[in-house]
Amino acid sequence: MKIKEGFVIEEVGGSYLAVAVGDRADSFNGLVRMNGTGAFLWRELEKGDVTRDMLVEKLLSVYEVDRETAARDVDGFVSKLASEGIIE
Amino acid sequence: MEQSKSLNIEDELKKHKYYATNTVGTSMQPLFKTHRDMVIIKAVEDGIKKYDVVLYPHKHGNYILHRVIKIKGDICYIRGDNTFYLERVSVSDIIGVMVAFNRKGKRSDTDKFSYRLYSRIWVFIYPLRYALHGINIFVRKVYRRIFKRKKT
């Protein structure tokens, strides 16, 4: 999985906002709001070539959460991005 | 810069305090170019100051993001960085203030010295920009006339 080209993410007031720029703005005209965990996953997804299990492991290595919670967070976040057509 | 009203930015700002969008239009060039950059808007909390880039609904159904160049009482005089007309907007109609942006992939906050300096210089040189614009239009007119005469 990978975040498609053409998205910009910025932190403001403790939360994270992402929008599409350049050619991507023609096909995506929305705003994605995320918390810190979401932004962390977003950054990992930007690198590309990541699987769901890799994301879960990454979350576990940085945040003090149990595997079940981490998996639920990853699945929720990934399905949200997928439904909006942000990942490929 | 314009943004379609269908997104209902007012509700977004009320609910989340912050809103972000990519830039649309030519009126804020050279700072922003269509679809190249991202702006972050904050709901109005601490009032509006001169040089602020503010967001307000326009009568044609869009939102406009232009710069405040003068405040008199509760009226803001607003102009796009690349336009030559003044808009009079009531302070109460302004829904947001730009607090940060991402230009060509680089983040800037509007409280940063370099940005504040840029804002002041840009507003200060308006008479020069206006004069150059006038000369440009005049030269084009003259050229067109000469060109036409030669053709006929």
gemmi code that builds the backbone of each chain (N, CA, C; Angstrom):
import gemmi

chains = {
    "A": [
        ("MET", (0.841, -1.203, 0.000), (0.000, 0.000, 0.000), (0.871, 1.246, 0.000)),
        ("LYS", (0.262, 2.315, -0.521), (1.017, 3.565, -0.614), (0.037, 4.731, -0.751)),
        ("ILE", (0.362, 5.867, -0.130), (-0.412, 7.088, -0.357), (-0.119, 7.537, -1.792)),
        ("LYS", (-1.154, 7.870, -2.535), (-0.946, 8.326, -3.906), (-0.123, 9.605, -3.931)),
        ("GLU", (0.512, 9.855, -5.037), (1.292, 11.085, -5.213), (0.360, 12.301, -5.112)),
        ("GLY", (0.894, 13.412, -4.627), (0.132, 14.658, -4.713), (-0.661, 15.049, -3.478)),
        ("PHE", (-0.325, 14.463, -2.330), (-0.989, 14.881, -1.096), (0.004, 15.626, -0.199)),
        ("VAL", (-0.516, 16.646, 0.483), (0.303, 17.400, 1.431), (-0.351, 17.280, 2.801)),
        ("ILE", (0.453, 17.006, 3.827), (-0.074, 16.899, 5.189), (0.643, 17.911, 6.079)),
        ("GLU", (-0.140, 18.601, 6.913), (0.444, 19.582, 7.832), (-0.210, 19.469, 9.201)),
        ("GLU", (0.564, 19.791, 10.233), (0.057, 19.776, 11.602), (-0.406, 21.182, 11.967)),
        ("VAL", (-1.526, 21.279, 12.619), (-1.961, 22.571, 13.154), (-2.848, 22.336, 14.378)),
        ("GLY", (-2.529, 23.056, 15.438), (-3.326, 22.955, 16.662), (-3.443, 21.539, 17.203)),
        ("GLY", (-2.407, 20.732, 17.015), (-2.411, 19.385, 17.569), (-3.073, 18.335, 16.701)),
        ("SER", (-3.685, 18.741, 15.591), (-4.232, 17.728, 14.684), (-3.598, 17.887, 13.310)),
        ("TYR", (-3.896, 16.952, 12.444), (-3.235, 16.927, 11.143), (-4.253, 17.035, 10.011)),
        ("LEU", (-3.898, 17.829, 9.009), (-4.778, 18.044, 7.870), (-4.034, 17.686, 6.594)),
        ("ALA", (-4.724, 16.990, 5.700), (-4.105, 16.659, 4.410), (-5.046, 17.047, 3.274)),
        ("VAL", (-4.474, 17.611, 2.230), (-5.244, 17.952, 1.027), (-4.442, 17.518, -0.205)),
        ("ALA", (-5.119, 17.503, -1.342), (-4.455, 17.161, -2.597), (-3.970, 18.430, -3.280)),
        ("VAL", (-2.800, 18.370, -3.884), (-2.295, 19.507, -4.658), (-1.884, 19.017, -6.052)),
        ("GLY", (-1.581, 19.972, -6.919), (-1.151, 19.642, -8.277), (-2.237, 18.907, -9.049)),
        ("ASP", (-1.843, 17.971, -9.881), (-2.809, 17.229, -10.700), (-3.785, 16.441, -9.842)),
        ("ARG", (-3.326, 16.018, -8.673), (-4.191, 15.237, -7.780), (-5.424, 16.036, -7.344)),
        ("ALA", (-5.296, 17.368, -7.319), (-6.418, 18.219, -6.903), (-7.601, 18.110, -7.868)),
        ("ASP", (-7.339, 17.692, -9.110), (-8.432, 17.529, -10.077), (-9.349, 16.381, -9.684)),
        ("SER", (-8.762, 15.354, -9.069), (-9.552, 14.167, -8.755), (-9.941, 14.084, -7.280)),
        ("PHE", (-9.260, 14.840, -6.423), (-9.575, 14.799, -4.995), (-9.750, 16.207, -4.456)),
        ("ASN", (-10.967, 16.531, -4.043), (-11.243, 17.890, -3.598), (-11.729, 17.909, -2.156)),
        ("GLY", (-11.071, 17.132, -1.317), (-11.530, 17.051, 0.067), (-10.448, 17.417, 1.059)),
        ("LEU", (-10.779, 17.209, 2.319), (-9.858, 17.478, 3.413), (-9.851, 16.261, 4.328)),
        ("VAL", (-8.662, 15.743, 4.628), (-8.550, 14.590, 5.514), (-8.049, 15.081, 6.866)),
        ("ARG", (-8.819, 14.764, 7.915), (-8.405, 15.152, 9.272), (-7.895, 13.922, 10.002)),
        ("MET", (-6.773, 14.107, 10.710), (-6.176, 12.974, 11.414), (-5.669, 13.395, 12.783)),
        ("ASN", (-5.571, 12.411, 13.689), (-4.878, 12.667, 14.948), (-3.417, 12.227, 14.780)),
        ("GLY", (-2.661, 12.256, 15.844), (-1.240, 11.923, 15.777), (-0.981, 10.510, 15.270)),
        ("THR", (-1.804, 9.566, 15.710), (-1.629, 8.184, 15.264), (-1.879, 8.069, 13.759)),
        ("GLY", (-2.928, 8.744, 13.312), (-3.236, 8.743, 11.882), (-2.090, 9.324, 11.075)),
        ("ALA", (-1.541, 10.441, 11.558), (-0.436, 11.088, 10.845), (0.795, 10.184, 10.810)),
        ("PHE", (1.012, 9.460, 11.905), (2.133, 8.516, 11.958), (1.962, 7.436, 10.889)),
        ("LEU", (0.760, 6.890, 10.792), (0.482, 5.866, 9.782), (0.577, 6.443, 8.376)),
        ("TRP", (0.093, 7.687, 8.251), (0.156, 8.377, 6.951), (1.603, 8.463, 6.470)),
        ("ARG", (2.492, 8.879, 7.389), (3.919, 9.009, 7.042), (4.503, 7.668, 6.596)),
        ("GLU", (4.093, 6.601, 7.296), (4.579, 5.273, 6.911), (4.056, 4.891, 5.523)),
        ("LEU", (2.784, 5.230, 5.292), (2.162, 4.891, 4.005), (2.747, 5.715, 2.864)),
        ("GLU", (3.264, 6.881, 3.188), (3.893, 7.717, 2.154), (5.152, 7.044, 1.598)),
        ("LYS", (5.834, 6.310, 2.463), (7.069, 5.632, 2.038), (6.782, 4.555, 0.990)),
        ("GLY", (5.580, 4.028, 1.028), (5.180, 3.022, 0.043), (5.602, 1.617, 0.421)),
        ("ASP", (5.053, 0.640, -0.298), (5.410, -0.767, -0.089), (5.206, -1.251, 1.338)),
        ("VAL", (4.158, -0.775, 1.971), (3.887, -1.263, 3.322), (2.624, -2.128, 3.319)),
        ("THR", (2.633, -3.126, 4.178), (1.458, -3.978, 4.319), (0.751, -3.625, 5.619)),
        ("ARG", (-0.447, -4.151, 5.759), (-1.220, -3.916, 6.980), (-0.432, -4.389, 8.206)),
        ("ASP", (0.165, -5.585, 8.107), (0.905, -6.137, 9.245), (2.122, -5.295, 9.597)),
        ("MET", (2.772, -4.740, 8.576), (3.912, -3.862, 8.836), (3.474, -2.620, 9.607)),
        ("LEU", (2.326, -2.086, 9.244), (1.805, -0.899, 9.929), (1.490, -1.211, 11.391)),
        ("VAL", (0.913, -2.377, 11.616), (0.602, -2.793, 12.985), (1.896, -2.898, 13.805)),
        ("GLU", (2.912, -3.521, 13.236), (4.213, -3.656, 13.926), (4.816, -2.281, 14.236)),
        ("LYS", (4.732, -1.381, 13.257), (5.261, -0.019, 13.430), (4.556, 0.682, 14.593)),
        ("LEU", (3.237, 0.560, 14.618), (2.460, 1.189, 15.693), (2.884, 0.627, 17.047)),
        ("LEU", (3.041, -0.693, 17.110), (3.417, -1.358, 18.364), (4.804, -0.930, 18.835)),
        ("SER", (5.682, -0.628, 17.872), (7.050, -0.271, 18.242), (7.149, 1.164, 18.767)),
        ("VAL", (6.163, 1.985, 18.452), (6.237, 3.398, 18.843), (5.229, 3.751, 19.940)),
        ("TYR", (4.037, 3.206, 19.830), (2.992, 3.525, 20.805), (2.798, 2.361, 21.778)),
        ("GLU", (2.473, 2.709, 23.009), (2.226, 1.661, 23.993), (0.781, 1.209, 23.925)),
        ("VAL", (0.504, 0.376, 22.944), (-0.846, -0.178, 22.805), (-0.743, -1.683, 22.616)),
        ("ASP", (-1.849, -2.380, 22.927), (-1.821, -3.821, 22.693), (-2.098, -4.100, 21.211)),
        ("ARG", (-1.748, -5.302, 20.798), (-1.816, -5.666, 19.391), (-3.229, -5.498, 18.816)),
        ("GLU", (-4.203, -5.837, 19.634), (-5.597, -5.769, 19.175), (-5.995, -4.331, 18.832)),
        ("THR", (-5.620, -3.403, 19.738), (-5.932, -1.991, 19.518), (-5.201, -1.463, 18.289)),
        ("ALA", (-3.915, -1.821, 18.192), (-3.113, -1.368, 17.055), (-3.728, -1.849, 15.740)),
        ("ALA", (-4.114, -3.093, 15.695), (-4.697, -3.669, 14.476), (-6.000, -2.967, 14.126)),
        ("ARG", (-6.801, -2.674, 15.166), (-8.080, -2.002, 14.925), (-7.839, -0.595, 14.372)),
        ("ASP", (-6.846, 0.111, 14.954), (-6.507, 1.464, 14.478), (-6.062, 1.436, 13.020)),
        ("VAL", (-5.184, 0.493, 12.707), (-4.663, 0.387, 11.336), (-5.802, 0.082, 10.361)),
        ("ASP", (-6.627, -0.890, 10.703), (-7.717, -1.273, 9.799), (-8.687, -0.115, 9.574)),
        ("GLY", (-9.001, 0.578, 10.671), (-9.929, 1.715, 10.560), (-9.360, 2.813, 9.674)),
        ("PHE", (-8.097, 3.105, 9.901), (-7.458, 4.192, 9.160), (-7.304, 3.829, 7.683)),
        ("VAL", (-6.814, 2.620, 7.436), (-6.583, 2.191, 6.051), (-7.903, 2.130, 5.271)),
        ("SER", (-8.958, 1.633, 5.921), (-10.222, 1.538, 5.184), (-10.792, 2.919, 4.901)),
        ("LYS", (-10.527, 3.876, 5.817), (-10.975, 5.250, 5.590), (-10.247, 5.849, 4.374)),
        ("LEU", (-8.940, 5.663, 4.326), (-8.152, 6.181, 3.197), (-8.538, 5.484, 1.897)),
        ("ALA", (-8.774, 4.174, 1.988), (-9.136, 3.414, 0.784), (-10.470, 3.881, 0.233)),
        ("SER", (-11.421, 4.129, 1.144), (-12.758, 4.540, 0.686), (-12.732, 5.919, 0.040)),
        ("GLU", (-11.765, 6.727, 0.399), (-11.650, 8.049, -0.209), (-10.698, 8.044, -1.411)),
        ("GLY", (-10.161, 6.878, -1.732), (-9.301, 6.745, -2.906), (-7.937, 7.371, -2.741)),
        ("ILE", (-7.441, 7.375, -1.506), (-6.168, 8.047, -1.249), (-4.972, 7.097, -1.347)),
        ("ILE", (-5.239, 5.803, -1.125), (-4.114, 4.855, -1.220), (-4.240, 3.989, -2.459)),
        ("GLU", (-3.094, 3.494, -2.899), (-3.076, 2.604, -4.075), (-2.225, 1.386, -3.753)),
    ],
    "B": [
        ("MET", (-8.266, 34.117, -4.663), (-8.456, 32.697, -4.467), (-9.902, 32.388, -4.138)),
        ("GLU", (-10.439, 31.395, -4.781), (-11.833, 31.061, -4.524), (-11.971, 29.598, -4.134)),
        ("GLN", (-13.030, 29.336, -3.422), (-13.303, 27.962, -3.023), (-14.811, 27.748, -3.073)),
        ("SER", (-15.202, 26.648, -3.664), (-16.626, 26.364, -3.792), (-17.308, 26.326, -2.425)),
        ("LYS", (-18.526, 26.863, -2.373), (-19.230, 26.972, -1.099), (-19.832, 25.641, -0.650)),
        ("SER", (-19.887, 24.677, -1.574), (-20.540, 23.412, -1.257), (-19.869, 22.691, -0.075)),
        ("LEU", (-18.613, 22.994, 0.178), (-17.892, 22.317, 1.261), (-18.326, 22.817, 2.632)),
        ("ASN", (-19.011, 23.937, 2.664), (-19.437, 24.583, 3.899), (-18.321, 24.745, 4.920)),
        ("ILE", (-17.444, 25.633, 4.585), (-16.259, 25.888, 5.394), (-16.628, 26.485, 6.752)),
        ("GLU", (-17.726, 27.255, 6.782), (-18.147, 27.858, 8.059), (-18.411, 26.792, 9.115)),
        ("ASP", (-19.116, 25.747, 8.722), (-19.401, 24.658, 9.662), (-18.119, 23.950, 10.092)),
        ("GLU", (-17.238, 23.733, 9.115), (-15.959, 23.073, 9.394), (-15.153, 23.869, 10.426)),
        ("LEU", (-15.129, 25.189, 10.240), (-14.361, 26.039, 11.152), (-14.982, 26.067, 12.543)),
        ("LYS", (-16.309, 26.082, 12.572), (-17.001, 26.098, 13.867), (-16.717, 24.821, 14.639)),
        ("LYS", (-16.720, 23.724, 13.912), (-16.592, 22.415, 14.541), (-15.138, 22.088, 14.900)),
        ("HIS", (-14.217, 22.385, 13.971), (-12.827, 21.933, 14.148), (-11.817, 23.062, 14.390)),
        ("LYS", (-12.290, 24.311, 14.308), (-11.435, 25.481, 14.493), (-10.470, 25.703, 13.326)),
        ("TYR", (-10.016, 24.618, 12.682), (-9.081, 24.759, 11.554), (-9.668, 24.134, 10.295)),
        ("TYR", (-9.248, 24.679, 9.158), (-9.670, 24.150, 7.871), (-8.492, 24.282, 6.912)),
        ("ALA", (-8.371, 23.358, 5.988), (-7.285, 23.453, 5.002), (-7.822, 23.161, 3.612)),
        ("THR", (-7.219, 23.776, 2.631), (-7.619, 23.534, 1.246), (-6.440, 23.832, 0.331)),
        ("ASN", (-6.511, 23.287, -0.877), (-5.504, 23.708, -1.851), (-5.934, 25.055, -2.410)),
        ("THR", (-5.007, 25.757, -3.032), (-5.286, 27.108, -3.504), (-5.886, 27.076, -4.904)),
        ("VAL", (-6.814, 27.999, -5.163), (-7.465, 28.088, -6.465), (-7.513, 29.547, -6.898)),
        ("GLY", (-7.135, 29.812, -8.126), (-7.240, 31.164, -8.652), (-5.903, 31.858, -8.794)),
        ("THR", (-5.923, 33.039, -9.417), (-4.685, 33.773, -9.682), (-4.554, 35.014, -8.805)),
        ("SER", (-5.588, 35.324, -8.025), (-5.625, 36.612, -7.335), (-4.627, 36.735, -6.195)),
        ("MET", (-4.046, 35.616, -5.751), (-3.057, 35.702, -4.672), (-1.649, 35.356, -5.159)),
        ("GLN", (-1.468, 35.392, -6.474), (-0.097, 35.232, -6.988), (0.714, 36.463, -6.611)),
        ("PRO", (1.992, 36.373, -6.421), (2.856, 35.202, -6.615), (2.969, 34.275, -5.399)),
        ("LEU", (2.242, 34.591, -4.345), (2.325, 33.750, -3.149), (1.734, 32.361, -3.429)),
        ("PHE", (0.509, 32.356, -3.985), (-0.154, 31.079, -4.246), (-0.507, 30.925, -5.713)),
        ("LYS", (-0.347, 29.728, -6.216), (-0.753, 29.401, -7.580), (-1.796, 28.299, -7.515)),
        ("THR", (-2.700, 28.287, -8.480), (-3.768, 27.292, -8.505), (-3.236, 25.874, -8.331)),
        ("HIS", (-3.793, 25.221, -7.318), (-3.537, 23.800, -7.025), (-2.098, 23.493, -6.605)),
        ("ARG", (-1.229, 24.484, -6.597), (0.156, 24.198, -6.226), (0.327, 24.150, -4.703)),
        ("ASP", (-0.424, 24.995, -4.010), (-0.155, 25.216, -2.589), (-1.339, 24.849, -1.699)),
        ("MET", (-1.079, 24.832, -0.409), (-2.108, 24.491, 0.591), (-2.170, 25.617, 1.618)),
        ("VAL", (-3.379, 26.011, 1.985), (-3.517, 27.031, 3.022), (-4.249, 26.455, 4.228)),
        ("ILE", (-3.843, 26.903, 5.422), (-4.507, 26.484, 6.655), (-5.177, 27.705, 7.270)),
        ("ILE", (-6.483, 27.586, 7.460), (-7.309, 28.679, 7.945), (-7.757, 28.377, 9.368)),
        ("LYS", (-7.751, 29.412, 10.217), (-8.238, 29.249, 11.591), (-9.481, 30.113, 11.765)),
        ("ALA", (-10.438, 29.613, 12.508), (-11.637, 30.405, 12.797), (-11.221, 31.700, 13.494)),
        ("VAL", (-11.939, 32.782, 13.229), (-11.586, 34.071, 13.830), (-11.805, 34.000, 15.341)),
        ("GLU", (-10.733, 34.255, 16.092), (-10.839, 34.211, 17.554), (-10.327, 35.496, 18.183)),
        ("ASP", (-9.160, 35.917, 17.714), (-8.500, 37.066, 18.347), (-8.616, 38.321, 17.493)),
        ("GLY", (-9.638, 38.414, 16.683), (-9.812, 39.582, 15.848), (-8.971, 39.524, 14.594)),
        ("ILE", (-9.061, 40.594, 13.810), (-8.375, 40.649, 12.523), (-7.405, 41.814, 12.522)),
        ("LYS", (-6.229, 41.592, 11.956), (-5.199, 42.634, 11.908), (-4.867, 42.975, 10.460)),
        ("LYS", (-4.296, 44.151, 10.291), (-3.801, 44.550, 8.985), (-2.777, 43.508, 8.519)),
        ("TYR", (-2.762, 43.220, 7.248), (-1.883, 42.244, 6.578), (-2.376, 40.810, 6.706)),
        ("ASP", (-3.389, 40.557, 7.536), (-3.928, 39.197, 7.624), (-4.521, 38.801, 6.277)),
        ("VAL", (-4.356, 37.540, 5.926), (-5.056, 36.993, 4.760), (-6.299, 36.299, 5.306)),
        ("VAL", (-7.453, 36.806, 4.909), (-8.703, 36.372, 5.547), (-9.650, 35.698, 4.554)),
        ("LEU", (-10.515, 34.865, 5.103), (-11.492, 34.123, 4.303), (-12.897, 34.650, 4.580)),
        ("TYR", (-13.638, 34.934, 3.515), (-15.016, 35.396, 3.701), (-15.881, 34.949, 2.532)),
        ("PRO", (-17.178, 34.772, 2.788), (-18.057, 34.338, 1.708), (-18.317, 35.475, 0.730)),
        ("HIS", (-18.379, 35.136, -0.518), (-18.586, 36.124, -1.567), (-20.011, 36.023, -2.075)),
        ("LYS", (-20.530, 37.135, -2.599), (-21.942, 37.137, -3.022), (-22.214, 36.152, -4.165)),
        ("HIS", (-21.166, 35.810, -4.931), (-21.378, 34.881, -6.038), (-21.390, 33.425, -5.590)),
        ("GLY", (-21.324, 33.202, -4.301), (-21.432, 31.832, -3.811), (-20.113, 31.129, -3.559)),
        ("ASN", (-19.027, 31.867, -3.624), (-17.721, 31.284, -3.323), (-17.155, 31.894, -2.052)),
        ("TYR", (-16.038, 31.340, -1.624), (-15.275, 31.965, -0.550), (-14.048, 32.644, -1.164)),
        ("ILE", (-13.715, 33.785, -0.616), (-12.555, 34.521, -1.104), (-11.492, 34.566, -0.002)),
        ("LEU", (-10.235, 34.423, -0.423), (-9.111, 34.509, 0.516), (-8.174, 35.605, 0.027)),
        ("HIS", (-8.318, 36.797, 0.610), (-7.508, 37.940, 0.199), (-6.923, 38.643, 1.422)),
        ("ARG", (-6.088, 39.655, 1.156), (-5.330, 40.279, 2.245), (-5.966, 41.589, 2.742)),
        ("VAL", (-6.020, 41.739, 4.051), (-6.511, 42.977, 4.669), (-5.420, 44.032, 4.548)),
        ("ILE", (-5.757, 45.181, 3.950), (-4.730, 46.219, 3.837), (-5.057, 47.444, 4.686)),
        ("LYS", (-6.299, 47.492, 5.178), (-6.665, 48.606, 6.056), (-7.908, 48.205, 6.861)),
        ("ILE", (-7.971, 48.648, 8.103), (-9.184, 48.413, 8.898), (-9.654, 49.762, 9.427)),
        ("LYS", (-10.928, 50.051, 9.178), (-11.487, 51.312, 9.656), (-12.786, 50.977, 10.375)),
        ("GLY", (-12.789, 51.114, 11.694), (-13.964, 50.736, 12.461), (-14.208, 49.247, 12.313)),
        ("ASP", (-15.405, 48.873, 11.830), (-15.637, 47.445, 11.640), (-15.682, 47.070, 10.149)),
        ("ILE", (-14.985, 47.888, 9.340), (-14.886, 47.579, 7.914), (-13.431, 47.251, 7.551)),
        ("CYS", (-13.247, 46.123, 6.901), (-11.920, 45.755, 6.409), (-11.825, 46.103, 4.927)),
        ("TYR", (-10.729, 46.701, 4.547), (-10.442, 46.942, 3.136), (-9.480, 45.853, 2.689)),
        ("ILE", (-9.922, 45.095, 1.702), (-9.229, 43.850, 1.358), (-8.857, 43.840, -0.119)),
        ("ARG", (-7.668, 43.322, -0.409), (-7.235, 43.239, -1.804), (-6.431, 41.951, -1.998)),
        ("GLY", (-6.631, 41.309, -3.140), (-5.806, 40.148, -3.481), (-4.407, 40.635, -3.812)),
        ("ASP", (-3.413, 39.821, -3.534), (-2.032, 40.224, -3.802), (-1.790, 40.489, -5.288)),
        ("ASN", (-2.652, 39.933, -6.140), (-2.480, 40.098, -7.581), (-3.681, 40.803, -8.220)),
        ("THR", (-4.462, 41.551, -7.424), (-5.609, 42.262, -7.996), (-5.423, 43.770, -7.798)),
        ("PHE", (-6.301, 44.526, -8.445), (-6.149, 45.981, -8.433), (-7.420, 46.684, -7.955)),
        ("TYR", (-8.239, 45.974, -7.222), (-9.451, 46.601, -6.689), (-9.538, 46.319, -5.190)),
        ("LEU", (-10.249, 47.203, -4.514), (-10.435, 47.053, -3.072), (-11.814, 46.485, -2.792)),
        ("GLU", (-11.886, 45.567, -1.842), (-13.182, 45.066, -1.421), (-13.436, 45.581, -0.003)),
        ("ARG", (-14.672, 45.995, 0.243), (-15.043, 46.420, 1.590), (-15.824, 45.286, 2.228)),
        ("VAL", (-15.288, 44.758, 3.311), (-15.934, 43.617, 3.957), (-16.096, 43.913, 5.443)),
        ("SER", (-17.290, 43.672, 5.940), (-17.544, 43.866, 7.362), (-16.778, 42.818, 8.166)),
        ("VAL", (-16.183, 43.248, 9.280), (-15.402, 42.330, 10.121), (-16.222, 41.096, 10.490)),
        ("SER", (-17.521, 41.303, 10.725), (-18.361, 40.183, 11.147), (-18.586, 39.162, 10.033)),
        ("ASP", (-18.295, 39.532, 8.781), (-18.463, 38.595, 7.666), (-17.244, 37.698, 7.454)),
        ("ILE", (-16.153, 38.052, 8.115), (-14.933, 37.272, 7.941), (-14.994, 36.037, 8.827)),
        ("ILE", (-14.782, 34.876, 8.223), (-14.957, 33.638, 8.985), (-13.628, 32.988, 9.382)),
        ("GLY", (-12.549, 33.356, 8.706), (-11.278, 32.707, 9.044), (-10.069, 33.528, 8.673)),
        ("VAL", (-8.952, 33.207, 9.310), (-7.679, 33.885, 9.060), (-6.639, 32.823, 8.708)),
        ("MET", (-5.839, 33.070, 7.687), (-4.786, 32.128, 7.325), (-3.698, 32.147, 8.392)),
        ("VAL", (-3.366, 30.972, 8.947), (-2.330, 30.901, 9.984), (-1.073, 30.197, 9.493)),
        ("ALA", (-1.200, 29.433, 8.435), (-0.038, 28.722, 7.893), (-0.331, 28.325, 6.457)),
        ("PHE", (0.709, 27.971, 5.744), (0.510, 27.466, 4.387), (1.678, 26.582, 3.987)),
        ("ASN", (1.447, 25.809, 2.961), (2.501, 24.991, 2.376), (2.656, 25.456, 0.941)),
        ("ARG", (3.785, 26.119, 0.666), (4.027, 26.681, -0.663), (5.165, 25.916, -1.318)),
        ("LYS", (4.913, 25.374, -2.489), (5.905, 24.561, -3.212), (6.485, 23.484, -2.305)),
        ("GLY", (5.644, 22.926, -1.453), (6.091, 21.833, -0.593), (6.758, 22.268, 0.700)),
        ("LYS", (6.829, 23.574, 0.942), (7.496, 24.059, 2.143), (6.506, 24.754, 3.073)),
        ("ARG", (6.542, 24.376, 4.356), (5.617, 24.917, 5.335), (6.072, 26.288, 5.837)),
        ("SER", (5.111, 27.212, 5.924), (5.381, 28.510, 6.533), (4.235, 28.870, 7.465)),
        ("ASP", (4.559, 29.512, 8.576), (3.526, 30.007, 9.478), (3.490, 31.524, 9.359)),
        ("THR", (2.288, 32.085, 9.474), (2.159, 33.512, 9.194), (2.747, 34.402, 10.287)),
        ("ASP", (3.139, 33.810, 11.418), (3.792, 34.640, 12.444), (5.311, 34.669, 12.234)),
        ("LYS", (5.762, 33.991, 11.200), (7.196, 33.966, 10.900), (7.662, 35.310, 10.352)),
        ("PHE", (8.859, 35.721, 10.738), (9.385, 37.033, 10.347), (9.420, 37.217, 8.833)),
        ("SER", (9.938, 36.238, 8.117), (10.101, 36.383, 6.662), (8.759, 36.586, 5.969)),
        ("TYR", (7.737, 35.866, 6.445), (6.416, 36.029, 5.842), (5.830, 37.402, 6.167)),
        ("ARG", (6.009, 37.837, 7.405), (5.462, 39.142, 7.812), (6.131, 40.262, 7.038)),
        ("LEU", (7.418, 40.104, 6.800), (8.156, 41.099, 6.015), (7.626, 41.116, 4.582)),
        ("TYR", (7.440, 39.935, 4.017), (6.903, 39.821, 2.658), (5.558, 40.538, 2.553)),
        ("SER", (4.673, 40.300, 3.530), (3.335, 40.908, 3.511), (3.421, 42.422, 3.485)),
        ("ARG", (4.286, 42.951, 4.348), (4.411, 44.407, 4.455), (4.974, 45.004, 3.173)),
        ("ILE", (6.012, 44.376, 2.645), (6.620, 44.890, 1.410), (5.598, 44.841, 0.272)),
        ("TRP", (4.888, 43.719, 0.168), (3.935, 43.565, -0.932), (2.842, 44.636, -0.889)),
        ("VAL", (2.352, 44.934, 0.301), (1.314, 45.967, 0.430), (1.923, 47.349, 0.168)),
        ("PHE", (3.139, 47.554, 0.657), (3.819, 48.842, 0.522), (4.080, 49.190, -0.950)),
        ("ILE", (4.461, 48.197, -1.760), (4.808, 48.492, -3.161), (3.592, 48.490, -4.083)),
        ("TYR", (2.382, 48.468, -3.509), (1.194, 48.436, -4.362), (1.186, 49.551, -5.425)),
        ("PRO", (1.512, 50.825, -5.076), (1.496, 51.878, -6.104), (2.405, 51.543, -7.293)),
        ("LEU", (3.533, 50.947, -7.007), (4.471, 50.541, -8.063), (3.860, 49.427, -8.920)),
        ("ARG", (3.276, 48.445, -8.253), (2.640, 47.325, -8.940), (1.511, 47.842, -9.836)),
        ("TYR", (0.753, 48.801, -9.296), (-0.360, 49.399, -10.034), (0.158, 50.129, -11.275)),
        ("ALA", (1.252, 50.902, -11.102), (1.836, 51.662, -12.204), (2.350, 50.713, -13.291)),
        ("LEU", (3.036, 49.660, -12.867), (3.566, 48.689, -13.830), (2.441, 48.017, -14.603)),
        ("HIS", (1.361, 47.740, -13.895), (0.195, 47.133, -14.525), (-0.377, 48.075, -15.586)),
        ("GLY", (-0.449, 49.372, -15.245), (-0.954, 50.380, -16.178), (-0.074, 50.479, -17.412)),
        ("ILE", (1.238, 50.516, -17.184), (2.190, 50.599, -18.297), (2.044, 49.370, -19.196)),
        ("ASN", (1.942, 48.226, -18.576), (1.796, 46.961, -19.300), (0.582, 46.981, -20.223)),
        ("ILE", (-0.554, 47.451, -19.693), (-1.786, 47.517, -20.482), (-1.621, 48.513, -21.623)),
        ("PHE", (-1.005, 49.660, -21.315), (-0.794, 50.705, -22.316), (0.079, 50.190, -23.465)),
        ("VAL", (1.202, 49.559, -23.106), (2.124, 49.038, -24.119), (1.421, 48.021, -25.012)),
        ("ARG", (0.642, 47.156, -24.404), (-0.084, 46.143, -25.166), (-1.046, 46.787, -26.163)),
        ("LYS", (-1.736, 47.856, -25.696), (-2.693, 48.565, -26.547), (-1.980, 49.161, -27.757)),
        ("VAL", (-0.842, 49.819, -27.480), (-0.079, 50.465, -28.546), (0.380, 49.425, -29.565)),
        ("TYR", (0.903, 48.332, -29.068), (1.378, 47.252, -29.944), (0.256, 46.751, -30.842)),
        ("ARG", (-0.880, 46.563, -30.213), (-2.030, 46.030, -30.948), (-2.421, 46.983, -32.074)),
        ("ARG", (-2.353, 48.279, -31.768), (-2.731, 49.284, -32.763), (-1.757, 49.273, -33.939)),
        ("ILE", (-0.468, 49.256, -33.618), (0.561, 49.256, -34.664), (0.405, 48.013, -35.529)),
        ("PHE", (0.207, 46.906, -34.852), (0.078, 45.625, -35.532), (-1.106, 45.640, -36.490)),
        ("LYS", (-2.220, 46.167, -36.023), (-3.439, 46.248, -36.837), (-3.207, 47.117, -38.071)),
        ("ARG", (-2.555, 48.255, -37.858), (-2.328, 49.213, -38.941), (-1.470, 48.593, -40.044)),
        ("LYS", (-0.445, 47.847, -39.592), (0.460, 47.218, -40.547), (-0.288, 46.195, -41.399)),
        ("LYS", (-1.212, 45.515, -40.754), (-1.934, 44.436, -41.426), (-2.835, 44.968, -42.525)),
        ("THR", (-3.509, 46.096, -42.264), (-4.496, 46.596, -43.221), (-3.888, 47.465, -44.313)),
    ],
}
model = gemmi.Model(1)
for chain_id, residues in chains.items():
    chain = gemmi.Chain(chain_id)
    for i, (resn, *xyz) in enumerate(residues, 1):
        res = gemmi.Residue()
        res.name, res.seqid = resn, gemmi.SeqId(i, " ")
        for name, pos in zip(("N", "CA", "C"), xyz):
            atom = gemmi.Atom()
            atom.name, atom.element = name, gemmi.Element(name[0])
            atom.pos, atom.b_iso = gemmi.Position(*pos), 0.0
            res.add_atom(atom)
        chain.add_residue(res)
    model.add_chain(chain)
structure = gemmi.Structure()
structure.add_model(model)
structure.setup_entities()
